[in-house]
Amino acid sequence: MALRSQCKTLKKVKPDEEIFVLRAQDLSSPRTIALWIAENIDGPSWRENVCPDAKLREALECALKMRRRSNRKGAD
């Protein structure tokens, strides 16, 4: 897939690993990202590595940009 070779994150995805894509126009996308942030801001006590601040900020900025879009609608 061409997109995989262009995206640093997608390069990490194994060929048999599932991924899920959120579109900016989907009404649920900003909230879904906010829930992802909430789950990743503090890792469980058994997990040494929590999500880096820069990744959390990037996710929040993405959610805010999605929320500002004028053409938001239900997922299709």
PQR file of N, CA, C, O and H, with PARSE charges and radii, in Angstrom:
ATOM      1  N   MET A   1       0.844  -1.175   0.000 -0.4000 1.5000
ATOM      2  CA  MET A   1       0.000   0.000   0.000 -0.0000 2.0000
ATOM      3  C   MET A   1       0.894   1.245   0.000  0.5500 1.7000
ATOM      4  O   MET A   1       1.809   1.358   0.816 -0.5500 1.4000
ATOM      5  N   ALA A   2       0.630   2.151  -0.894 -0.4000 1.5000
ATOM      6  CA  ALA A   2       1.450   3.355  -1.034 -0.0000 2.0000
ATOM      7  C   ALA A   2       1.413   4.214   0.222  0.5500 1.7000
ATOM      8  O   ALA A   2       2.436   4.764   0.628 -0.5500 1.4000
ATOM      9  H   ALA A   2      -0.113   2.060  -1.557  0.4000 1.0000
ATOM     10  N   LEU A   3       0.255   4.331   0.831 -0.4000 1.5000
ATOM     11  CA  LEU A   3       0.125   5.153   2.025 -0.0000 2.0000
ATOM     12  C   LEU A   3       1.032   4.647   3.146  0.5500 1.7000
ATOM     13  O   LEU A   3       1.597   5.442   3.898 -0.5500 1.4000
ATOM     14  H   LEU A   3      -0.577   3.885   0.501  0.4000 1.0000
ATOM     15  N   ARG A   4       1.169   3.340   3.254 -0.4000 1.5000
ATOM     16  CA  ARG A   4       2.005   2.748   4.296 -0.0000 2.0000
ATOM     17  C   ARG A   4       3.445   3.237   4.187  0.5500 1.7000
ATOM     18  O   ARG A   4       4.081   3.509   5.205 -0.5500 1.4000
ATOM     19  H   ARG A   4       0.710   2.695   2.643  0.4000 1.0000
ATOM     20  N   SER A   5       3.961   3.350   2.982 -0.4000 1.5000
ATOM     21  CA  SER A   5       5.356   3.769   2.803 -0.0000 2.0000
ATOM     22  C   SER A   5       5.567   5.256   3.086  0.5500 1.7000
ATOM     23  O   SER A   5       6.702   5.688   3.282 -0.5500 1.4000
ATOM     24  H   SER A   5       3.444   3.129   2.155  0.4000 1.0000
ATOM     25  N   GLN A   6       4.493   6.044   3.109 -0.4000 1.5000
ATOM     26  CA  GLN A   6       4.597   7.482   3.322 -0.0000 2.0000
ATOM     27  C   GLN A   6       4.369   7.899   4.770  0.5500 1.7000
ATOM     28  O   GLN A   6       4.674   9.035   5.133 -0.5500 1.4000
ATOM     29  H   GLN A   6       3.570   5.693   2.949  0.4000 1.0000
ATOM     30  N   CYS A   7       3.850   7.024   5.590 -0.4000 1.5000
ATOM     31  CA  CYS A   7       3.467   7.378   6.951 -0.0000 2.0000
ATOM     32  C   CYS A   7       4.324   6.628   7.968  0.5500 1.7000
ATOM     33  O   CYS A   7       4.379   5.398   7.960 -0.5500 1.4000
ATOM     34  H   CYS A   7       3.602   6.101   5.295  0.4000 1.0000
ATOM     35  N   LYS A   8       4.988   7.378   8.841 -0.4000 1.5000
ATOM     36  CA  LYS A   8       5.874   6.790   9.845 -0.0000 2.0000
ATOM     37  C   LYS A   8       5.121   5.803  10.736  0.5500 1.7000
ATOM     38  O   LYS A   8       5.647   4.737  11.054 -0.5500 1.4000
ATOM     39  H   LYS A   8       4.943   8.377   8.849  0.4000 1.0000
ATOM     40  N   THR A   9       3.913   6.142  11.135 -0.4000 1.5000
ATOM     41  CA  THR A   9       3.138   5.265  12.009 -0.0000 2.0000
ATOM     42  C   THR A   9       2.696   4.009  11.272  0.5500 1.7000
ATOM     43  O   THR A   9       2.782   2.907  11.814 -0.5500 1.4000
ATOM     44  H   THR A   9       3.486   7.009  10.876  0.4000 1.0000
ATOM     45  N   LEU A  10       2.225   4.168  10.044 -0.4000 1.5000
ATOM     46  CA  LEU A  10       1.760   2.996   9.304 -0.0000 2.0000
ATOM     47  C   LEU A  10       2.891   2.033   8.962  0.5500 1.7000
ATOM     48  O   LEU A  10       2.650   0.845   8.748 -0.5500 1.4000
ATOM     49  H   LEU A  10       2.155   5.064   9.604  0.4000 1.0000
ATOM     50  N   LYS A  11       4.113   2.532   8.908 -0.4000 1.5000
ATOM     51  CA  LYS A  11       5.247   1.647   8.655 -0.0000 2.0000
ATOM     52  C   LYS A  11       5.416   0.637   9.779  0.5500 1.7000
ATOM     53  O   LYS A  11       5.962  -0.445   9.566 -0.5500 1.4000
ATOM     54  H   LYS A  11       4.309   3.498   9.082  0.4000 1.0000
ATOM     55  N   LYS A  12       4.951   0.983  10.973 -0.4000 1.5000
ATOM     56  CA  LYS A  12       5.060   0.093  12.131 -0.0000 2.0000
ATOM     57  C   LYS A  12       4.014  -1.019  12.125  0.5500 1.7000
ATOM     58  O   LYS A  12       4.170  -2.015  12.831 -0.5500 1.4000
ATOM     59  H   LYS A  12       4.507   1.862  11.146  0.4000 1.0000
ATOM     60  N   VAL A  13       2.950  -0.863  11.336 -0.4000 1.5000
ATOM     61  CA  VAL A  13       1.851  -1.821  11.321 -0.0000 2.0000
ATOM     62  C   VAL A  13       2.281  -3.089  10.575  0.5500 1.7000
ATOM     63  O   VAL A  13       2.759  -3.039   9.442 -0.5500 1.4000
ATOM     64  H   VAL A  13       2.823  -0.054  10.762  0.4000 1.0000
ATOM     65  N   LYS A  14       2.094  -4.204  11.241 -0.4000 1.5000
ATOM     66  CA  LYS A  14       2.434  -5.488  10.613 -0.0000 2.0000
ATOM     67  C   LYS A  14       1.406  -5.812   9.530  0.5500 1.7000
ATOM     68  O   LYS A  14       0.256  -5.383   9.634 -0.5500 1.4000
ATOM     69  H   LYS A  14       1.706  -4.244  12.162  0.4000 1.0000
ATOM     70  N   PRO A  15       1.793  -6.561   8.493 -0.5600 1.5000
ATOM     71  CA  PRO A  15       0.869  -6.859   7.394  0.2800 2.0000
ATOM     72  C   PRO A  15      -0.438  -7.525   7.846  0.5500 1.7000
ATOM     73  O   PRO A  15      -1.473  -7.340   7.207 -0.5500 1.4000
ATOM     74  N   ASP A  16      -0.400  -8.292   8.934 -0.4000 1.5000
ATOM     75  CA  ASP A  16      -1.614  -8.986   9.386 -0.0000 2.0000
ATOM     76  C   ASP A  16      -2.313  -8.258  10.543  0.5500 1.7000
ATOM     77  O   ASP A  16      -3.234  -8.801  11.153 -0.5500 1.4000
ATOM     78  H   ASP A  16       0.442  -8.442   9.453  0.4000 1.0000
ATOM     79  N   GLU A  17      -1.872  -7.028  10.841 -0.4000 1.5000
ATOM     80  CA  GLU A  17      -2.469  -6.261  11.931 -0.0000 2.0000
ATOM     81  C   GLU A  17      -3.592  -5.381  11.396  0.5500 1.7000
ATOM     82  O   GLU A  17      -3.437  -4.700  10.382 -0.5500 1.4000
ATOM     83  H   GLU A  17      -1.124  -6.587  10.345  0.4000 1.0000
ATOM     84  N   GLU A  18      -4.728  -5.406  12.097 -0.4000 1.5000
ATOM     85  CA  GLU A  18      -5.865  -4.585  11.685 -0.0000 2.0000
ATOM     86  C   GLU A  18      -5.625  -3.123  12.071  0.5500 1.7000
ATOM     87  O   GLU A  18      -4.993  -2.836  13.087 -0.5500 1.4000
ATOM     88  H   GLU A  18      -4.854  -5.959  12.921  0.4000 1.0000
ATOM     89  N   ILE A  19      -6.130  -2.217  11.258 -0.4000 1.5000
ATOM     90  CA  ILE A  19      -6.116  -0.789  11.571 -0.0000 2.0000
ATOM     91  C   ILE A  19      -7.520  -0.249  11.328  0.5500 1.7000
ATOM     92  O   ILE A  19      -8.314  -0.849  10.603 -0.5500 1.4000
ATOM     93  H   ILE A  19      -6.644  -2.450  10.432  0.4000 1.0000
ATOM     94  N   PHE A  20      -7.810   0.886  11.942 -0.4000 1.5000
ATOM     95  CA  PHE A  20      -9.122   1.506  11.805 -0.0000 2.0000
ATOM     96  C   PHE A  20      -8.910   2.968  11.460  0.5500 1.7000
ATOM     97  O   PHE A  20      -8.119   3.649  12.114 -0.5500 1.4000
ATOM     98  H   PHE A  20      -7.164   1.373  12.531  0.4000 1.0000
ATOM     99  N   VAL A  21      -9.595   3.457  10.454 -0.4000 1.5000
ATOM    100  CA  VAL A  21      -9.410   4.830   9.984 -0.0000 2.0000
ATOM    101  C   VAL A  21     -10.605   5.685  10.395  0.5500 1.7000
ATOM    102  O   VAL A  21     -11.760   5.308  10.196 -0.5500 1.4000
ATOM    103  H   VAL A  21     -10.237   2.905   9.923  0.4000 1.0000
ATOM    104  N   LEU A  22     -10.298   6.841  10.972 -0.4000 1.5000
ATOM    105  CA  LEU A  22     -11.331   7.823  11.286 -0.0000 2.0000
ATOM    106  C   LEU A  22     -11.257   8.944  10.258  0.5500 1.7000
ATOM    107  O   LEU A  22     -10.173   9.429   9.934 -0.5500 1.4000
ATOM    108  H   LEU A  22      -9.360   7.147  11.133  0.4000 1.0000
ATOM    109  N   ARG A  23     -12.399   9.348   9.754 -0.4000 1.5000
ATOM    110  CA  ARG A  23     -12.427  10.463   8.811 -0.0000 2.0000
ATOM    111  C   ARG A  23     -12.843  11.728   9.545  0.5500 1.7000
ATOM    112  O   ARG A  23     -13.660  11.686  10.465 -0.5500 1.4000
ATOM    113  H   ARG A  23     -13.280   8.954  10.017  0.4000 1.0000
ATOM    114  N   ALA A  24     -12.277  12.848   9.131 -0.4000 1.5000
ATOM    115  CA  ALA A  24     -12.557  14.131   9.776 -0.0000 2.0000
ATOM    116  C   ALA A  24     -14.036  14.494   9.692  0.5500 1.7000
ATOM    117  O   ALA A  24     -14.557  15.143  10.598 -0.5500 1.4000
ATOM    118  H   ALA A  24     -11.614  12.883   8.383  0.4000 1.0000
ATOM    119  N   GLN A  25     -14.703  14.100   8.653 -0.4000 1.5000
ATOM    120  CA  GLN A  25     -16.110  14.465   8.484 -0.0000 2.0000
ATOM    121  C   GLN A  25     -17.041  13.680   9.412  0.5500 1.7000
ATOM    122  O   GLN A  25     -18.184  14.089   9.615 -0.5500 1.4000
ATOM    123  H   GLN A  25     -14.280  13.573   7.917  0.4000 1.0000
ATOM    124  N   ASP A  26     -16.581  12.574   9.972 -0.4000 1.5000
ATOM    125  CA  ASP A  26     -17.432  11.757  10.830 -0.0000 2.0000
ATOM    126  C   ASP A  26     -17.670  12.457  12.168  0.5500 1.7000
ATOM    127  O   ASP A  26     -16.719  12.856  12.841 -0.5500 1.4000
ATOM    128  H   ASP A  26     -15.652  12.242   9.807  0.4000 1.0000
ATOM    129  N   LEU A  27     -18.934  12.605  12.549 -0.4000 1.5000
ATOM    130  CA  LEU A  27     -19.279  13.289  13.788 -0.0000 2.0000
ATOM    131  C   LEU A  27     -18.596  12.679  15.004  0.5500 1.7000
ATOM    132  O   LEU A  27     -18.255  13.398  15.943 -0.5500 1.4000
ATOM    133  H   LEU A  27     -19.706  12.281  12.003  0.4000 1.0000
ATOM    134  N   SER A  28     -18.394  11.386  15.003 -0.4000 1.5000
ATOM    135  CA  SER A  28     -17.837  10.698  16.172 -0.0000 2.0000
ATOM    136  C   SER A  28     -16.312  10.763  16.254  0.5500 1.7000
ATOM    137  O   SER A  28     -15.745  10.379  17.277 -0.5500 1.4000
ATOM    138  H   SER A  28     -18.670  10.802  14.240  0.4000 1.0000
ATOM    139  N   SER A  29     -15.643  11.231  15.224 -0.4000 1.5000
ATOM    140  CA  SER A  29     -14.176  11.194  15.203 -0.0000 2.0000
ATOM    141  C   SER A  29     -13.510  11.982  16.327  0.5500 1.7000
ATOM    142  O   SER A  29     -12.637  11.428  16.994 -0.5500 1.4000
ATOM    143  H   SER A  29     -16.103  11.543  14.393  0.4000 1.0000
ATOM    144  N   PRO A  30     -13.872  13.250  16.578 -0.5600 1.5000
ATOM    145  CA  PRO A  30     -13.197  13.977  17.655  0.2800 2.0000
ATOM    146  C   PRO A  30     -13.379  13.311  19.021  0.5500 1.7000
ATOM    147  O   PRO A  30     -12.437  13.235  19.808 -0.5500 1.4000
ATOM    148  N   ARG A  31     -14.575  12.839  19.293 -0.4000 1.5000
ATOM    149  CA  ARG A  31     -14.830  12.176  20.584 -0.0000 2.0000
ATOM    150  C   ARG A  31     -14.060  10.864  20.672  0.5500 1.7000
ATOM    151  O   ARG A  31     -13.538  10.525  21.734 -0.5500 1.4000
ATOM    152  H   ARG A  31     -15.340  12.901  18.653  0.4000 1.0000
ATOM    153  N   THR A  32     -13.983  10.137  19.587 -0.4000 1.5000
ATOM    154  CA  THR A  32     -13.232   8.883  19.581 -0.0000 2.0000
ATOM    155  C   THR A  32     -11.762   9.143  19.886  0.5500 1.7000
ATOM    156  O   THR A  32     -11.140   8.394  20.640 -0.5500 1.4000
ATOM    157  H   THR A  32     -14.407  10.413  18.725  0.4000 1.0000
ATOM    158  N   ILE A  33     -11.210  10.192  19.307 -0.4000 1.5000
ATOM    159  CA  ILE A  33      -9.816  10.549  19.583 -0.0000 2.0000
ATOM    160  C   ILE A  33      -9.664  10.984  21.036  0.5500 1.7000
ATOM    161  O   ILE A  33      -8.680  10.628  21.684 -0.5500 1.4000
ATOM    162  H   ILE A  33     -11.716  10.800  18.694  0.4000 1.0000
ATOM    163  N   ALA A  34     -10.622  11.749  21.557 -0.4000 1.5000
ATOM    164  CA  ALA A  34     -10.564  12.179  22.957 -0.0000 2.0000
ATOM    165  C   ALA A  34     -10.574  10.967  23.895  0.5500 1.7000
ATOM    166  O   ALA A  34      -9.864  10.957  24.901 -0.5500 1.4000
ATOM    167  H   ALA A  34     -11.421  12.039  21.030  0.4000 1.0000
ATOM    168  N   LEU A  35     -11.362   9.964  23.575 -0.4000 1.5000
ATOM    169  CA  LEU A  35     -11.386   8.738  24.383 -0.0000 2.0000
ATOM    170  C   LEU A  35     -10.050   8.011  24.293  0.5500 1.7000
ATOM    171  O   LEU A  35      -9.570   7.469  25.289 -0.5500 1.4000
ATOM    172  H   LEU A  35     -11.939   9.972  22.757  0.4000 1.0000
ATOM    173  N   TRP A  36      -9.446   7.995  23.106 -0.4000 1.5000
ATOM    174  CA  TRP A  36      -8.123   7.373  22.937 -0.0000 2.0000
ATOM    175  C   TRP A  36      -7.106   8.109  23.809  0.5500 1.7000
ATOM    176  O   TRP A  36      -6.284   7.474  24.470 -0.5500 1.4000
ATOM    177  H   TRP A  36      -9.835   8.435  22.297  0.4000 1.0000
ATOM    178  N   ILE A  37      -7.155   9.445  23.814 -0.4000 1.5000
ATOM    179  CA  ILE A  37      -6.240  10.230  24.642 -0.0000 2.0000
ATOM    180  C   ILE A  37      -6.430   9.869  26.117  0.5500 1.7000
ATOM    181  O   ILE A  37      -5.457   9.647  26.837 -0.5500 1.4000
ATOM    182  H   ILE A  37      -7.823   9.961  23.277  0.4000 1.0000
ATOM    183  N   ALA A  38      -7.684   9.812  26.559 -0.4000 1.5000
ATOM    184  CA  ALA A  38      -7.975   9.491  27.958 -0.0000 2.0000
ATOM    185  C   ALA A  38      -7.413   8.123  28.345  0.5500 1.7000
ATOM    186  O   ALA A  38      -6.917   7.945  29.458 -0.5500 1.4000
ATOM    187  H   ALA A  38      -8.475   9.993  25.974  0.4000 1.0000
ATOM    188  N   GLU A  39      -7.491   7.173  27.442 -0.4000 1.5000
ATOM    189  CA  GLU A  39      -6.979   5.824  27.723 -0.0000 2.0000
ATOM    190  C   GLU A  39      -5.461   5.765  27.707  0.5500 1.7000
ATOM    191  O   GLU A  39      -4.873   4.872  28.317 -0.5500 1.4000
ATOM    192  H   GLU A  39      -7.894   7.317  26.539  0.4000 1.0000
ATOM    193  N   ASN A  40      -4.825   6.688  27.028 -0.4000 1.5000
ATOM    194  CA  ASN A  40      -3.371   6.623  26.849 -0.0000 2.0000
ATOM    195  C   ASN A  40      -2.589   7.690  27.604  0.5500 1.7000
ATOM    196  O   ASN A  40      -1.359   7.694  27.556 -0.5500 1.4000
ATOM    197  H   ASN A  40      -5.302   7.413  26.533  0.4000 1.0000
ATOM    198  N   ILE A  41      -3.269   8.588  28.296 -0.4000 1.5000
ATOM    199  CA  ILE A  41      -2.558   9.670  28.978 -0.0000 2.0000
ATOM    200  C   ILE A  41      -1.790   9.148  30.197  0.5500 1.7000
ATOM    201  O   ILE A  41      -0.701   9.638  30.496 -0.5500 1.4000
ATOM    202  H   ILE A  41      -4.269   8.585  28.335  0.4000 1.0000
ATOM    203  N   ASP A  42      -2.337   8.176  30.887 -0.4000 1.5000
ATOM    204  CA  ASP A  42      -1.661   7.515  32.002 -0.0000 2.0000
ATOM    205  C   ASP A  42      -1.776   6.014  31.789  0.5500 1.7000
ATOM    206  O   ASP A  42      -2.878   5.468  31.734 -0.5500 1.4000
ATOM    207  H   ASP A  42      -3.222   7.777  30.644  0.4000 1.0000
ATOM    208  N   GLY A  43      -0.649   5.363  31.671 -0.4000 1.5000
ATOM    209  CA  GLY A  43      -0.666   3.921  31.474 -0.0000 2.0000
ATOM    210  C   GLY A  43      -1.024   3.194  32.757  0.5500 1.7000
ATOM    211  O   GLY A  43      -0.877   3.744  33.849 -0.5500 1.4000
ATOM    212  H   GLY A  43       0.246   5.806  31.716  0.4000 1.0000
ATOM    213  N   PRO A  44      -1.492   1.964  32.631 -0.5600 1.5000
ATOM    214  CA  PRO A  44      -1.743   1.148  33.824  0.2800 2.0000
ATOM    215  C   PRO A  44      -0.452   0.965  34.620  0.5500 1.7000
ATOM    216  O   PRO A  44       0.641   1.100  34.069 -0.5500 1.4000
ATOM    217  N   SER A  45      -0.570   0.667  35.879 -0.4000 1.5000
ATOM    218  CA  SER A  45       0.605   0.556  36.741 -0.0000 2.0000
ATOM    219  C   SER A  45       1.581  -0.515  36.276  0.5500 1.7000
ATOM    220  O   SER A  45       2.776  -0.418  36.554 -0.5500 1.4000
ATOM    221  H   SER A  45      -1.457   0.558  36.326  0.4000 1.0000
ATOM    222  N   TRP A  46       1.103  -1.521  35.582 -0.4000 1.5000
ATOM    223  CA  TRP A  46       1.982  -2.602  35.119 -0.0000 2.0000
ATOM    224  C   TRP A  46       2.736  -2.227  33.852  0.5500 1.7000
ATOM    225  O   TRP A  46       3.641  -2.951  33.437 -0.5500 1.4000
ATOM    226  H   TRP A  46       0.132  -1.600  35.355  0.4000 1.0000
ATOM    227  N   ARG A  47       2.382  -1.124  33.240 -0.4000 1.5000
ATOM    228  CA  ARG A  47       2.996  -0.733  31.973 -0.0000 2.0000
ATOM    229  C   ARG A  47       4.013   0.370  32.210  0.5500 1.7000
ATOM    230  O   ARG A  47       3.680   1.415  32.769 -0.5500 1.4000
ATOM    231  H   ARG A  47       1.646  -0.537  33.577  0.4000 1.0000
ATOM    232  N   GLU A  48       5.217   0.150  31.800 -0.4000 1.5000
ATOM    233  CA  GLU A  48       6.270   1.143  32.036 -0.0000 2.0000
ATOM    234  C   GLU A  48       6.123   2.368  31.151  0.5500 1.7000
ATOM    235  O   GLU A  48       6.298   3.489  31.630 -0.5500 1.4000
ATOM    236  H   GLU A  48       5.487  -0.699  31.346  0.4000 1.0000
ATOM    237  N   ASN A  49       5.816   2.195  29.907 -0.4000 1.5000
ATOM    238  CA  ASN A  49       5.788   3.306  28.954 -0.0000 2.0000
ATOM    239  C   ASN A  49       4.372   3.835  28.766  0.5500 1.7000
ATOM    240  O   ASN A  49       3.460   3.086  28.415 -0.5500 1.4000
ATOM    241  H   ASN A  49       5.674   1.285  29.518  0.4000 1.0000
ATOM    242  N   VAL A  50       4.199   5.123  29.003 -0.4000 1.5000
ATOM    243  CA  VAL A  50       2.933   5.767  28.676 -0.0000 2.0000
ATOM    244  C   VAL A  50       3.132   6.492  27.346  0.5500 1.7000
ATOM    245  O   VAL A  50       4.258   6.661  26.878 -0.5500 1.4000
ATOM    246  H   VAL A  50       4.940   5.731  29.289  0.4000 1.0000
ATOM    247  N   CYS A  51       2.050   6.905  26.763 -0.4000 1.5000
ATOM    248  CA  CYS A  51       2.116   7.586  25.474 -0.0000 2.0000
ATOM    249  C   CYS A  51       2.895   8.898  25.619  0.5500 1.7000
ATOM    250  O   CYS A  51       2.658   9.649  26.565 -0.5500 1.4000
ATOM    251  H   CYS A  51       1.135   6.767  27.142  0.4000 1.0000
ATOM    252  N   PRO A  52       3.806   9.180  24.708 -0.5600 1.5000
ATOM    253  CA  PRO A  52       4.568  10.440  24.788  0.2800 2.0000
ATOM    254  C   PRO A  52       3.650  11.667  24.683  0.5500 1.7000
ATOM    255  O   PRO A  52       2.652  11.656  23.963 -0.5500 1.4000
ATOM    256  N   ASP A  53       4.012  12.707  25.413 -0.4000 1.5000
ATOM    257  CA  ASP A  53       3.227  13.946  25.400 -0.0000 2.0000
ATOM    258  C   ASP A  53       3.018  14.476  23.981  0.5500 1.7000
ATOM    259  O   ASP A  53       1.929  14.939  23.642 -0.5500 1.4000
ATOM    260  H   ASP A  53       4.823  12.716  25.998  0.4000 1.0000
ATOM    261  N   ALA A  54       4.046  14.408  23.167 -0.4000 1.5000
ATOM    262  CA  ALA A  54       3.949  14.937  21.796 -0.0000 2.0000
ATOM    263  C   ALA A  54       2.871  14.201  21.006  0.5500 1.7000
ATOM    264  O   ALA A  54       2.149  14.824  20.229 -0.5500 1.4000
ATOM    265  H   ALA A  54       4.931  14.032  23.442  0.4000 1.0000
ATOM    266  N   LYS A  55       2.751  12.896  21.190 -0.4000 1.5000
ATOM    267  CA  LYS A  55       1.725  12.129  20.478 -0.0000 2.0000
ATOM    268  C   LYS A  55       0.333  12.486  20.982  0.5500 1.7000
ATOM    269  O   LYS A  55      -0.614  12.571  20.201 -0.5500 1.4000
ATOM    270  H   LYS A  55       3.338  12.390  21.822  0.4000 1.0000
ATOM    271  N   LEU A  56       0.211  12.697  22.304 -0.4000 1.5000
ATOM    272  CA  LEU A  56      -1.077  13.100  22.870 -0.0000 2.0000
ATOM    273  C   LEU A  56      -1.493  14.476  22.348  0.5500 1.7000
ATOM    274  O   LEU A  56      -2.655  14.692  22.004 -0.5500 1.4000
ATOM    275  H   LEU A  56       0.980  12.628  22.939  0.4000 1.0000
ATOM    276  N   ARG A  57      -0.531  15.406  22.293 -0.4000 1.5000
ATOM    277  CA  ARG A  57      -0.823  16.749  21.760 -0.0000 2.0000
ATOM    278  C   ARG A  57      -1.241  16.677  20.287  0.5500 1.7000
ATOM    279  O   ARG A  57      -2.178  17.352  19.862 -0.5500 1.4000
ATOM    280  H   ARG A  57       0.413  15.231  22.572  0.4000 1.0000
ATOM    281  N   GLU A  58      -0.533  15.850  19.523 -0.4000 1.5000
ATOM    282  CA  GLU A  58      -0.865  15.689  18.106 -0.0000 2.0000
ATOM    283  C   GLU A  58      -2.287  15.145  17.944  0.5500 1.7000
ATOM    284  O   GLU A  58      -3.032  15.592  17.072 -0.5500 1.4000
ATOM    285  H   GLU A  58       0.228  15.301  19.868  0.4000 1.0000
ATOM    286  N   ALA A  59      -2.652  14.186  18.781 -0.4000 1.5000
ATOM    287  CA  ALA A  59      -4.001  13.627  18.718 -0.0000 2.0000
ATOM    288  C   ALA A  59      -5.044  14.678  19.080  0.5500 1.7000
ATOM    289  O   ALA A  59      -6.087  14.763  18.432 -0.5500 1.4000
ATOM    290  H   ALA A  59      -2.046  13.823  19.489  0.4000 1.0000
ATOM    291  N   LEU A  60      -4.773  15.478  20.109 -0.4000 1.5000
ATOM    292  CA  LEU A  60      -5.710  16.525  20.507 -0.0000 2.0000
ATOM    293  C   LEU A  60      -5.871  17.566  19.407  0.5500 1.7000
ATOM    294  O   LEU A  60      -6.989  17.982  19.104 -0.5500 1.4000
ATOM    295  H   LEU A  60      -3.926  15.408  20.636  0.4000 1.0000
ATOM    296  N   GLU A  61      -4.767  17.988  18.810 -0.4000 1.5000
ATOM    297  CA  GLU A  61      -4.845  18.960  17.704 -0.0000 2.0000
ATOM    298  C   GLU A  61      -5.661  18.388  16.549  0.5500 1.7000
ATOM    299  O   GLU A  61      -6.457  19.099  15.936 -0.5500 1.4000
ATOM    300  H   GLU A  61      -3.858  17.650  19.056  0.4000 1.0000
ATOM    301  N   CYS A  62      -5.469  17.128  16.258 -0.4000 1.5000
ATOM    302  CA  CYS A  62      -6.228  16.479  15.182 -0.0000 2.0000
ATOM    303  C   CYS A  62      -7.719  16.496  15.510  0.5500 1.7000
ATOM    304  O   CYS A  62      -8.537  16.829  14.653 -0.5500 1.4000
ATOM    305  H   CYS A  62      -4.823  16.550  16.756  0.4000 1.0000
ATOM    306  N   ALA A  63      -8.077  16.142  16.739 -0.4000 1.5000
ATOM    307  CA  ALA A  63      -9.483  16.125  17.151 -0.0000 2.0000
ATOM    308  C   ALA A  63     -10.096  17.516  17.062  0.5500 1.7000
ATOM    309  O   ALA A  63     -11.234  17.665  16.618 -0.5500 1.4000
ATOM    310  H   ALA A  63      -7.412  15.872  17.436  0.4000 1.0000
ATOM    311  N   LEU A  64      -9.349  18.535  17.482 -0.4000 1.5000
ATOM    312  CA  LEU A  64      -9.865  19.904  17.422 -0.0000 2.0000
ATOM    313  C   LEU A  64     -10.061  20.375  15.981  0.5500 1.7000
ATOM    314  O   LEU A  64     -11.044  21.049  15.673 -0.5500 1.4000
ATOM    315  H   LEU A  64      -8.425  18.414  17.843  0.4000 1.0000
ATOM    316  N   LYS A  65      -9.136  20.023  15.112 -0.4000 1.5000
ATOM    317  CA  LYS A  65      -9.290  20.371  13.689 -0.0000 2.0000
ATOM    318  C   LYS A  65     -10.512  19.678  13.110  0.5500 1.7000
ATOM    319  O   LYS A  65     -11.277  20.286  12.362 -0.5500 1.4000
ATOM    320  H   LYS A  65      -8.337  19.476  15.362  0.4000 1.0000
ATOM    321  N   MET A  66     -10.701  18.407  13.453 -0.4000 1.5000
ATOM    322  CA  MET A  66     -11.865  17.666  12.961 -0.0000 2.0000
ATOM    323  C   MET A  66     -13.161  18.315  13.435  0.5500 1.7000
ATOM    324  O   MET A  66     -14.121  18.436  12.674 -0.5500 1.4000
ATOM    325  H   MET A  66     -10.080  17.913  14.061  0.4000 1.0000
ATOM    326  N   ARG A  67     -13.178  18.730  14.693 -0.4000 1.5000
ATOM    327  CA  ARG A  67     -14.384  19.333  15.267 -0.0000 2.0000
ATOM    328  C   ARG A  67     -14.751  20.640  14.585  0.5500 1.7000
ATOM    329  O   ARG A  67     -15.928  20.997  14.526 -0.5500 1.4000
ATOM    330  H   ARG A  67     -12.398  18.632  15.311  0.4000 1.0000
ATOM    331  N   ARG A  68     -13.760  21.360  14.067 -0.4000 1.5000
ATOM    332  CA  ARG A  68     -14.022  22.656  13.409 -0.0000 2.0000
ATOM    333  C   ARG A  68     -14.518  22.512  11.968  0.5500 1.7000
ATOM    334  O   ARG A  68     -14.961  23.492  11.370 -0.5500 1.4000
ATOM    335  H   ARG A  68     -12.804  21.069  14.115  0.4000 1.0000
ATOM    336  N   ARG A  69     -14.450  21.329  11.417 -0.4000 1.5000
ATOM    337  CA  ARG A  69     -14.890  21.150  10.022 -0.0000 2.0000
ATOM    338  C   ARG A  69     -16.363  21.466   9.852  0.5500 1.7000
ATOM    339  O   ARG A  69     -17.172  21.166  10.730 -0.5500 1.4000
ATOM    340  H   ARG A  69     -14.090  20.532  11.902  0.4000 1.0000
ATOM    341  N   SER A  70     -16.705  22.058   8.751 -0.4000 1.5000
ATOM    342  CA  SER A  70     -18.102  22.446   8.520 -0.0000 2.0000
ATOM    343  C   SER A  70     -18.929  21.327   7.874  0.5500 1.7000
ATOM    344  O   SER A  70     -20.159  21.371   7.905 -0.5500 1.4000
ATOM    345  H   SER A  70     -16.048  22.301   8.038  0.4000 1.0000
ATOM    346  N   ASN A  71     -18.272  20.345   7.302 -0.4000 1.5000
ATOM    347  CA  ASN A  71     -19.024  19.320   6.569 -0.0000 2.0000
ATOM    348  C   ASN A  71     -19.154  18.005   7.365  0.5500 1.7000
ATOM    349  O   ASN A  71     -19.208  16.927   6.773 -0.5500 1.4000
ATOM    350  H   ASN A  71     -17.273  20.309   7.277  0.4000 1.0000
ATOM    351  N   ARG A  72     -19.203  18.095   8.685 -0.4000 1.5000
ATOM    352  CA  ARG A  72     -19.301  16.883   9.505 -0.0000 2.0000
ATOM    353  C   ARG A  72     -20.671  16.244   9.355  0.5500 1.7000
ATOM    354  O   ARG A  72     -21.685  16.926   9.202 -0.5500 1.4000
ATOM    355  H   ARG A  72     -19.160  18.971   9.166  0.4000 1.0000
ATOM    356  N   LYS A  73     -20.676  14.920   9.402 -0.4000 1.5000
ATOM    357  CA  LYS A  73     -21.921  14.153   9.249 -0.0000 2.0000
ATOM    358  C   LYS A  73     -21.717  12.793   9.882  0.5500 1.7000
ATOM    359  O   LYS A  73     -20.631  12.471  10.362 -0.5500 1.4000
ATOM    360  H   LYS A  73     -19.853  14.366   9.526  0.4000 1.0000
ATOM    361  N   GLY A  74     -22.764  12.008   9.877 -0.4000 1.5000
ATOM    362  CA  GLY A  74     -22.658  10.645  10.385 -0.0000 2.0000
ATOM    363  C   GLY A  74     -21.721   9.825   9.489  0.5500 1.7000
ATOM    364  O   GLY A  74     -21.545  10.121   8.307 -0.5500 1.4000
ATOM    365  H   GLY A  74     -23.647  12.269   9.487  0.4000 1.0000
ATOM    366  N   ALA A  75     -21.140   8.810  10.076 -0.4000 1.5000
ATOM    367  CA  ALA A  75     -20.204   7.966   9.335 -0.0000 2.0000
ATOM    368  C   ALA A  75     -20.902   7.268   8.173  0.5500 1.7000
ATOM    369  O   ALA A  75     -22.079   6.919   8.249 -0.5500 1.4000
ATOM    370  H   ALA A  75     -21.283   8.570  11.036  0.4000 1.0000
ATOM    371  N   ASP A  76     -20.143   7.077   7.098 -0.4000 1.5000
ATOM    372  CA  ASP A  76     -20.701   6.322   5.964 -0.0000 2.0000
ATOM    373  C   ASP A  76     -19.763   5.224   5.537  0.5500 1.7000
ATOM    374  O   ASP A  76     -20.063   4.485   4.599 -0.5500 1.4000
ATOM    375  H   ASP A  76     -19.187   7.361   7.037  0.4000 1.0000
TER
END
